[in-house]
Amino acid sequence: MGAVKKEIFIGAAVGFFVVLAGLFLGYEYLVSQYELPQSIRMFHNKHLYGKVLFLAAVPNIFVFFLYLKKKQDHRAKGILGISILIALITFGLKFI
């Protein structure tokens, strides 16, 4: 694997884990009083998947600008790719 592809992959992995951390924190602060299956049912009934996913992806903005400030442009490309993927998933969930 080339050095550039490796850097983009690292950025994408970091972006993915930041989204997972955002989902976990959102779950802990918003619906932790419910059990996991009950909270998933609540998200489904109220059509909150897209909103929760969007809020979980917001910290990617900070990581993206951190990588740009540190002159790690290829890692920032990976973060941007994951952010675009999350945006497309959110868009799809909104209209499904």
C-alpha positions as CSV (number, residue, x, y, z in Angstrom):
1,M,0.0,0.0,0.0
2,G,1.4,3.4,-0.9
3,A,2.2,6.0,1.6
4,V,-0.6,8.3,0.4
5,K,-3.2,5.6,0.5
6,K,-2.1,4.6,3.9
7,E,-2.5,8.2,5.2
8,I,-6.0,8.5,3.6
9,F,-7.0,5.1,5.2
10,I,-5.7,6.3,8.6
11,G,-7.8,9.5,8.3
12,A,-10.9,7.5,7.3
13,A,-10.4,5.1,10.2
14,V,-10.1,8.0,12.6
15,G,-13.2,9.6,11.1
16,F,-15.1,6.4,11.5
17,F,-14.1,6.0,15.1
18,V,-15.0,9.6,15.9
19,V,-18.5,9.0,14.5
20,L,-18.7,5.9,16.7
21,A,-17.6,7.8,19.7
22,G,-20.2,10.5,18.9
23,L,-22.9,7.9,18.6
24,F,-21.9,6.4,22.0
25,L,-21.8,9.8,23.7
26,G,-25.1,10.7,22.2
27,Y,-26.6,7.5,23.4
28,E,-25.2,7.9,26.9
29,Y,-26.5,11.5,27.3
30,L,-29.8,11.2,25.4
31,V,-31.3,7.8,26.0
32,S,-29.1,6.0,28.5
33,Q,-32.1,5.5,30.9
34,Y,-33.6,3.1,28.3
35,E,-32.3,-0.3,27.3
36,L,-30.6,-0.5,23.9
37,P,-33.4,-2.3,22.1
38,Q,-36.0,0.1,23.5
39,S,-33.9,3.1,22.5
40,I,-33.4,1.7,18.9
41,R,-37.2,1.3,18.7
42,M,-37.7,4.8,19.9
43,F,-35.2,6.1,17.2
44,H,-37.1,4.1,14.6
45,N,-40.6,5.3,15.7
46,K,-39.6,8.9,15.8
47,H,-37.4,8.8,12.7
48,L,-34.4,10.0,14.5
49,Y,-31.7,7.9,12.8
50,G,-30.6,10.7,10.5
51,K,-30.5,13.4,13.2
52,V,-28.5,11.2,15.6
53,L,-26.1,10.2,12.9
54,F,-25.6,13.9,11.9
55,L,-24.9,14.9,15.4
56,A,-22.4,12.1,15.8
57,A,-20.6,13.2,12.7
58,V,-20.2,16.8,13.9
59,P,-16.9,16.2,15.8
60,N,-15.3,15.1,12.4
61,I,-15.2,18.8,11.5
62,F,-12.8,19.5,14.4
63,V,-10.6,16.5,13.5
64,F,-10.6,17.6,9.9
65,F,-9.4,21.1,10.7
66,L,-6.9,19.7,13.2
67,Y,-5.4,17.6,10.4
68,L,-5.3,20.6,8.1
69,K,-3.6,22.7,10.7
70,K,-1.0,20.0,11.3
71,K,-0.4,19.9,7.5
72,Q,-1.6,16.3,7.2
73,D,-3.8,16.9,4.1
74,H,-4.1,13.2,3.1
75,R,-5.5,12.3,6.5
76,A,-7.9,15.2,6.2
77,K,-9.0,13.7,2.9
78,G,-9.9,10.5,4.7
79,I,-12.0,12.4,7.2
80,L,-13.7,14.3,4.4
81,G,-14.5,11.0,2.7
82,I,-16.1,9.6,5.8
83,S,-18.0,12.8,6.3
84,I,-19.4,12.7,2.8
85,L,-20.4,9.0,3.3
86,I,-22.2,9.9,6.6
87,A,-24.0,12.8,4.8
88,L,-25.1,10.4,2.0
89,I,-26.4,7.9,4.6
90,T,-28.2,10.7,6.5
91,F,-29.7,11.9,3.2
92,G,-30.8,8.4,2.4
93,L,-32.3,7.8,5.8
94,K,-34.2,11.1,5.6
95,F,-36.1,10.0,2.5
96,I,-36.6,6.3,3.3
